[in-house]
Amino acid sequence: MFNDKQNLSQKRKNLEMKKKIVIKIGSSTLTAGTNRISFGKIEDLARQITQLREKYQIIIVSSGAIATARQVIDLHNSQNINNKQALAAIGQPRLMRIYDGVFENFGLQVAQCLLTYHDFEKEATIENTKNTLFTLLEHGIIPIINENDTVSAEEIIFGDNDKLSAMVAKIINADILFLASDIDGIIDKNPHLHSDAQLIKKVSDLKDIEQFIEEKPSKLGTGGMTSKIKAAEICFENNVEMYIVNGTENHFIENALNGTVPCTHFKKNDD
């Protein structure tokens, strides 16, 4: 009994020494630009996590339930919010089966956590959420979070889990949030119209980039640049670094951390 308690205490100490990373995977990333969930992309994510978890605690916030459902069912008027919620209910268990099957091949265990914004409004539910996440991490299990679209539709309409991932990063005191999308980051001009458009690599004041925010329509995801800036605001308020990185590239997390891939790094200046 004493040895069990000692081992648990040491495990907790080792866990506390690791930085915490939240990785948000958007629908456009999970489908790799197609209309189907990409097993290869989920394998790339699992491969990266096997390397990163030596130094980092990893939590995933994953979109993709609706995209998964559309592979097996075609609901009439699928843009209708009620139908989208039904698609999310159909696709969520299928999406988790994909994660579970792929991650298991890499020796990784996963757990599903469905949240709504109401879960961040009360201290009791925040504490319960934190306890669940930290207990999973303590046992080497990777939490995979999505919005509970059956009872809440905010991310379906507005954000593709950008804000949700920032709220998760906030309550667990994460060090870094990665928003993996189908873009490299913040561009100072529309690259389709301006050949001299430049990627903004570092942002320390959100006011500096307000003029560059331009939405890009997407058939698969709902997360535009505005929702990513909202996520950045939450991160800045809570001293969390944030990256917008092109998740369609392999090894995007490691390469962003190493500075070897185009991305936008958000880090508030120390006062």
TAJOHU-V294757 format. One record per helix or strand. SS is the DSSP state (hx for helix, st for strand). FROM is the first residue (numbers start at 1). LEN is the number of residues. If there is no record, write none. Layout:
[[SS/FROM/LEN] [SS/FROM/LEN]]
//
This chain:
[[hx/2/16] [st/19/7] [hx/27/4] [hx/39/14] [st/56/7] [hx/65/5] [hx/81/24] [st/109/7] [hx/117/4] [hx/123/16] [st/141/7] [hx/154/4] [hx/162/10] [st/176/6] [st/186/2] [st/199/2] [st/202/2] [hx/206/7] [hx/225/13] [st/241/6] [hx/252/7] [st/263/4]]
//
